[in-house]
Amino acid sequence: MAASLTLLVIVAVTIRAALYRSSLAEPIAERVEVVSPITAWKRVVEGLALLDLGVSPYSGDVFHETPLIIYLFHFLVDYAEITFMLADVMTAVALYMAVKDFNKQVFRKQKFALEANRYPPDCLELIRSPTEMHYIPLKVAMFYLLNPFTILSCVAKSTCGLNNAVHALFILTTIKGNVLLSAIFLCLATYQSIYPLTLCAPAMLYLMQHQYIPVNPRRASFWWFVVQYLFMYLGSLFVIVCLSFFLLGSWDYLPSVYGFILSVPDLTPNIGLFWYFFAEMFEHFRLFFLCVFQINVFFYTIPLCIKLKDHPVFLMFMQLAVISIFKSYPTVGDTALYLAFLPVWSHLHRFLRNIFLVSCVLLACSALFPVLWHLWIYAGSANSNFYYAITLLFNVAQILLVSDYFYAYLRREHHLTYGLYLKKKDGSEATLVLK
């Protein structure tokens, strides 16, 4: 497996290096699907120029990344291409290791359940075999490194690649059971874009299960662990925020980074849901609908936690998908991160209902993005409605994809508890309805 992973990394790096040296690099860096007003490399370069002149990079309305990013590239600007390629490789390797550990735990739990005869006899065909699970970590790494979305994001030098690396390290340290590092990497992810705050719940649920702490609010051990994790998380966040202040000497970055993410003042078209809606919005309704749109990312956390409290890794996958769909400035790089987890749930394929249709829609939308952009901006034969229609369809397809996997996961768990072939009292075949 190590040799296969090494070969995969070499192929992925070669593809990226070739594209960096091609004439495609510049137009890719301008694509609104690949970069956003926050993650665009051009804005990072302008922020660095202001910093070199002794001017705060947040004094204008150009740079909206965090202070740690600009100071990182203050030293690595000449090695930017290598940095982004290393970030992608680091993400893939971290996901590979995380999924490998997760599969070991799943197999161990499955083995104990089989020995205890907890599964109905007719659902043994749903049991996952070691052979089936062996290549899943490599497939996850391949789904990330060779995904066109990831490649485009890397070639455009979008800082989304760095965010994905932090997310992957958070997932790895959580699955390894390291509470402190999990809190630190989650803090770094939240520092970058606020929305990963919702990943705090699945992380705590997983770590409690890892330490055999009952997920019961009536138990003192439950609240003691929550307080410990939140103390490490908020303490790390406080340290990073203060470090950013000492680097800049001011708090200017808070409204420029987090205020920008939450208030959505830049309505540059992207693959998200915000830009068109707020471009057409009457100003006196803006605040209300801004709250409605932003709350979407956080609203689903509690019901999902209640339903998936025993399955925190799948909950993490769901939360990553929700963030990438409903955040204010999404890019294809955000979508690539949660799509990399699809091989982990390959055993759910028999229960998926719309996978072929949704896959076709996602592929069609990905192909039509540049076409409709060209018709709107350059040919003048279309307008913003055409481009927003395809972004809306792209997001609906993502929602259907995630909903389908959610349904399939719950259905499989139900069959593992009650049997695969359900019968009514009269002996006829029963129909399963999930509510």
RAKABEL-V813867 format. One line per field, one symbol per residue. ss: DSSP state (h for helix, s for strand, l for the rest). burial: # if it has 9 or more other ideal C-beta (glycine too) atoms within 8 Angstrom, else .. Layout:
ss->???
burial->???
This chain:
ss->lhhhhhhhhhhhhhhhhhhhlllhhhhhhhllllllllllhhhhhhhhhhhhllllllllllllllhhhhhhhhhhhhhhhhhhhhhhhhhhhhhhhhhhhhhhhhhhhhhhhhhlllllhhhhhhlllhhhhhlhhhhhhhhhhllhhhhhhhhllllhhhhhhhhhhhhhhhhhllhhhhhhhhhhhhhhhlhhhhhhhhhhhhhhhhlllllllllhhhhhhhhhhhhhhhhhhhhhhhhhhhhhlllhhhhhhhhhhhhllllllllllhhhhhhlllhhhhhhhhhhhhhhhhhhhhhhhhhllllhhhhhhhhhhhhhhhlllllhhhhhhhhllhhhhhhhhhhlllhhhhhhhhhhhhhhhhhhhhhhhhhllllhhhhhhhhhhhhhhhhhhhhhhhhhhhhhhhhhhhllllslllllsllllll
burial->....#..##.###.###.##....#..##.###########.######.##....###...##########.##.##..##.###.#################.###..#..##....##..#..###...##..############.############################..#.#############.##.############...#.#...#..##.##.###.###.##..##.###.##...##..##.####.#..#.##########..#....#..##..##.###.##..##..##.###############.####################.#..##.##..#..##..##.###.#####.....#.#.###.#############.#############..##.#.............
